Amino acid sequence: MRNSICFAAAALLAVAGCSEAQRERFDNERAEKDFQTALADYTAGRIDAAEKGYRAVVEKSPSNASAHFNLAVLLQDARKDYLGAICHYRMYAMLAPGSDKIDIAARRAAACEPLLAKSMAERMNLTDNSELSAQLESALADLEKTKAEAESLRKETESLRRELAVEKKQSGERRRVLDSLAGLDDDGEAVKVSSAASSDDDSGAPAVASIPSVDDGSASPGVSSLPSEEDAGARPGVRTIPSELLDDGGGPLVLNPEAAALNDEAEAEESSLLPRRETVVGGSRLSDFGKSRGEEESAPAATTYVVQEGDTLMKIAKKHYGRKSAWTRIRDANRTTLTGDTIRPGQILKLP
């Protein structure tokens, strides 16, 4: 009861010093029915009902500064809820910064702060802060150690990422060279040999194919314009592939000495790892292009293969011959049963 009387006296003194506009505002705020009911309950000592009433006013009219102030006083004096009291005192200060009661709100909020700290210390049973300080220092040390480890891992990961990028680039370059020598483009498709002679050329010269080659500094980087079959025969170490083995029959494909050496090496490695399968086209076997002329070998009998779901001619060629470029051998051996280059699951193919 004593607290209630003091509170009412402080409110009257504060209102007396307010400006006319502020006094009218506070009068309007206190004139609300819920505010009057809550004030009556608090004066009569009905704390629960008063708190409920003030909270209803605050929820309904968040800008009601008088309700915030009265609720803060109730929480401080009756509930010992110092944190809640501080919050509502600060709301009052925000809503009525020019009020004479602002000083009272500031002093009461300042008085709540040490009481809140003491209450929190008692609730957490922290009579001695030395243990808490030690735990905090240990946690900070662990945090710094973790940061150092994370930075080290980041640097290591970045280094590995750079090494992987270099290795990937080198692998891609090696793959492009091998595919160009095998007659494949970047997507693994067979490369069509383009004729060097234009449609307007009436000279009748044989078509010359151009393929990527190893840059030896004697020509434009990555491209070698190859000689005709007649010119190639006059040059030692240059090997030609008959034009009937090419998809479009546009002319002979000539391998320079570097390509011929790589072809011999690849076929030697393939013959040591895979069963030997050869195709006889125009009286010459594919393996003959890595050998000298006049060597005779007989081709084994053809085998069969049942097409599986997801198979393509290139996948089958890679599985059975070790390289995708051999897909044309399978296509040529099954021209009577294939529609273009399309295969279907369950179809039986001859593998020469």
Secondary structure, DSSP 8 states (H G I E B T S, - for coil): -HHHHHHHHHHHHHHHTS-HHHHHHHHHHHTSHHHHHHHHHHHTT-HHHHHHHHHHHHHH-TT-HHHHHHHHHHIIIII--HHHHHHHHHHHHHH-TT-TTHHHHHHHHHHHHHHHHHHHHHHTT-S-SHHHHHHHHHHHHHHHHHHHHHHHHHHHHHHHHHHHHHHHHHHHHHHHHHHHHHTB-TTS-B-----SS-TT--S------EE-----SSSSTT-EE---HHHHHTSTT-EEE-GGGSSS--S-EEE-HHHHHHHHHHHHHHHHHS-----EETTEEGGGGGS-TT--------EEEE--TT--HHHHHHHHHSSGGGHHHHHHHTTTT-BTTB--TT-EEEE-
